[in-house]
Amino acid sequence: MLQVTTVDELINNENFDINEYEGYIYITTILDTDRKYIGKKNFFHNTNVKLGKKELANLPTARGKKPSKKKVTKESDWKTYYGSAQEIKDSVKQYPKERIIRTLLRLCKTKKELTYYECKYLFDYNVLEPNSGFINDNILGKFYSKDLVV
């Protein structure tokens, strides 16, 4: 089992094979404000790339419309990613990188596992509750902090 506790340790671990996992669940902590954010990050993402003239010419002739694009899988920006919330993005610009810690909660092998454990940690840490210290304001776009009656 891989023994790392931060994303930076994961990046520098020579025994880590990115191809064995779909992604990871993390907590980003801004030390100067003690604000936190839980999220998930995939190691790869798919993008559509326009086919070139040679590729279009080499397509087999078939009935129907010929494709004009192909799906390409690329490594994501996981090594430099801190979170999608605007407060996190602003903090990355404002504070030195040493003042922002990315704690690795779990490595996941599938997309479903990634989504499940992100939700599990979001609920376990009570991120939507007032004064939780978390930046997260919703879970799966279905549960919102503004909707909680306390």
Secondary structure, 3 states (H helix, E strand, C coil): CCCCCEHHHHHHCCCCCHHHCCEEEEEEEECCCCEEEEEEEECEEEEEEECCHHHHHCCCCCCCCCCCEEEEEEECCCCCCCCCCHHHHHHHHHCCHHHEEEEEEEEECCHHHHHHHHHHHHHHCCCCCCCCCECCCEECCCEEHHHCCC
